[in-house]
Amino acid sequence: MKVAVTGGQGFIGSQLIRTLLTSGHRVLNLDKGTYAAHPANLLDVEEHPDYTRLLVDICDAPRLRQALHTFQPDAVINCAAETHVDRSLKSAISFIENNVIGLQTVLDVCRDLGIGPIVHLSTDEVMGETPEGERFDESAALNPSSPYAGSKAAAESMIRAAVRTYDVDVRIVRSANNYGPRQYPEKLIPLMILRALEYKSLPLYGDGLQIRDWLHVEDNARAILTVLERGEKSGIYCVGSRTERTNAQIVEHILATLQRPRELIEYVHDRPGHDRRYALDPAKIEALGWSPRISFEVGLRDTILWYQRHRSWLEAVRLGAFQEFHAEWNDDASP
């Protein structure tokens, strides 16, 4: 199958491209090269005969149309997005541009060219806070709490409108919190690893007891591929591992693994609208034969080791917007 991946230079997109190539698919990577799209993320597949990359902004309809018309993909997977909640609290405009207008541009161009299915990568955050004792499935209402989540919920609404109006095949994957190698160090796990390696304070919002369901990026990439190959037309799939941990537990585990003192933890003022808990019921995608293969303990250990062994990668990404952004947030912003 010929698959075009938008946002393929980012954390999830780059892992997805590796998974697609390993599975025998031809891949076109369309990425506009944002701050989180590090060129080193795909150096290992740069010479692969079934891999091509182009610098394309999904909001640029003529450029996107030209690229897709030339490649003639059988499917498009939309991973392109602004994803960091803290950035959306500071300024939501780029989130609307990329996550809503960009998504709509992908829908319009693919419909005009007769390309489908489209698989759209969404987030568990569109459904908002999960009450204690419950797990959200695909029937949960959209109830976003942050500008980031609002932009992703708006994108899902536009997808539903397109499905209803034009009978197109657009499948939605609502993923839990991803972690793993090559994640841009503004998110919880890579940021805390980086700071612990340098004996810097590890800032935790509020009491640090916010709960998330953690999913290794390799397992998420396999889930996206499963939805592409075996998912139902215009289906929605929640992808989680049933592995819930508090932010404080994550940070304590990182400190213990790196043999750093617990006194490095610094509790800071909580961010606005911070959801207390996310939890998903992945039964629907499990019925397609998918299940997570990487346990959280093994995955987190290997992720910590990867960042330890790839300090040059960390130094490279720190030279850009990452350093500037956290300076603006007075160096005490937790992910």
Phi, psi and omega in degrees: 000143175264121187234129172263131180244120174273143182070030186286350180272352182277189185298300181287319182300319181293320177293322178299319180297318176301317181295318179296315180295319178298330181274003174093013180269154170270139189230134169249122180263117178250112184215141180267359174075054177285180182303329184268359182261085186278130181302331182290348184296337184231022179300329183288345179243007186304325182262009181295134184294340181258016183240132176224145178229147177222146175276105185219130172268124183295345176280348180268089186302314180299317180293318179296317180299316180299315182296315181288324178297321181289317183283329181055060182287155173278339182203158175234135175245119185264101175255353184293125182188154162273133191231352188268120184303315182302320178295323180292331177290329180283319179200121185266351188301313182295334178289321176294317181298310186278317188275336181250300181295319178298315178298316179298323178296318176300315179300314183295313182294316180295322179293318179297324182270357180071032181265133176182155010280163168252133173249123183251127179274113178252207186210154175294342183291343179296337182267355177076195186293134179266123180299152179302136179086357180244161170227132180280136171248193187293344181274353183296145180287152174285126184211063188290151182248342183236162175303322176301307181298324178298320180293323179287325176292321177298320177299317178297323178295320177294324177296315180298322178295318179294319179297315181291317186282318189247358180056042177270162181260097177237117183257139185248132175247115177262103186265148172285180179303121178271152173211167179143184179298152173072016177279134183300132190281057166242344179275163191309301189293308180293326179296316181291324176297313181301313183291322178295321178301329183260011180057035175264163179296148179250099186283128178243131178291138174057230179268359179075011185261016174295137186251134176228152174267121189257132186228124179292141185300329177293321177293323178294319179298319177295324179295316179299317178297322178298316179295321178297314188275328187230001182287158179282156179302127178056030179279159175245136183227125173272129184238107178219172183247001186058033179245095183261131177220149173279158176301323179296320178297320178299311183296318179296322178295317179297315180297318180295318181296320182271001180056051177249152184289142179297340180295350176289342179292131178233117179277126183240167181302135184293152179277157181296140174065026185287112179295142184281323187208140168237137176206134184244153171254105184270022186302325184294316179284331175297329178294342176274359178102003178271144168204153179293140180256341187253115178293154183296320182298314179291316182298316180291320177301312181293326178294316177300316179297321181298315180292325176299320186272354183234052181295331179295324177295316179297317181296322181297314183286335179290341183286346184257224187295335180303311181296316181296317183298313183287336173294321179294330180269018175060026171063019179228026180268121177273151180290000000 
